Amino acid sequence: MNIKHLINTILILLAFALVFSAAMFGLNFITGPIIEENNKGAEFAPLLAVMPDADNFEEITSTLAGVPESVIAVYKETSGRGFVVRTSASTQYSKEPMEITFGVTADGKICGIQLDVYTDSIDFRSKDANYIDSYLEKDSALADIGTVSGATYSSTAFKDAVSAGFSALISNSLIVEGVKSDAQILSEMIPTLAPGMLKTEEVAASGNIEKAWGAGNDAGFAYVVKNGDASFLALVNATGVCKVYDVAGADVTDAQSAIADEAKAHASANQKSYTEDLNTRVTKLFADASDIAPIELSTFNTVVSAVSFKSNGAEYYGFYSRSIGFHQMDVFFVIDANGAIAKMDAKQFIFEEEYFAAFGGMNNGEYKAGFEGLTSETWTGDAAVIATATMTSNAMKQSTEDAFAAFNSIKGGN
């Protein structure tokens, strides 16, 4: 091949390369915006699902302050229609967090909402198909939004996730906070003031009682009660003790004795008693138990019954706790006069063993013996751990801590 031919070949190859490069540049020039628009469309698809009349969106998460950890992202609709929030929540039944997307109009009302990811073993949508739609048109007060019977944890987590999204918008002055009624403010105090009343469900009310809830674990009742123009929260635990609170969270039991009496009367007519069950368990654990007497408790936790008794001349206290793990737990404790656990027992520790793939069985005797001698000062929670059974372990921790709290309330007079 002569030099002239070689040069011609190189020039031809260069020409092809230039033409190809130019063609690719033109293709990218034309298709690049289309690809970018398609990618943006995929990103914005969930946003448009909850705000279909939007022109465009701009993510503003990084510009906001005090955003709750559960909030994944916040978007502003560019023409001023409002905002879209993506948020998440977990429950003890979750394999991974649920993810929620909801749109909020400029005046603070939910215009669309959807559940994007859900892996809980208990699906609240199958129990109440209209629950998610009940959020439409609601402001941050989420008035009249309750929980789903049979899926309390999941529906509560869903509501909390929506509230977290609203919080991000309100704290950054993007929308105005919704106004809650006194009844709603009072009802939202229940988990804090009576943490043992698990899976509460609304029950029939009467008289001055505006709303009433019963605990799914039979740990008591909660009431919103009207007195004149004011409303109050009355809590009655499983042993019949009542406390009354005003909308500021102040204990006004002494000043509102009529409300306390009405609440106690309603609870007494509906509360299941666990005293006999506890007495039976005490006599099983201490064959010579005598002078068994029921005790009223000032605590509002998972302990549904308490007794004092004597055995071999020594004083003891028995407690029956109903916490919730994978299923309802029924746990019994006997604590001596010095505050040490003498005995611990339960109707059942592990439910549906086949559900726990890694569960290799447990020695119930050794597990129960691990609690003996522990006091509230030496308790670390380690004794409650059951390998691969996290929910049961957590329930056992709660029951143990609640039994200690009940004992300390008796001995300390709290």
Helices and strands as residue ranges (DSSP letters): H 3-50, E 57-59, G 61-63, E 71-77, E 82-89, E 98-105, E 110-117, H 124-127, G 132-135, H 152-171, H 182-187, H 190-193, E 201-203, E 209-214, E 220-227, E 230-237, E 242-245, G 254-256, H 257-270, H 275-285, E 290-294, E 303-311, E 314-321, E 331-336, E 341-346, G 353-355, H 364-369, G 382-384, H 390-412
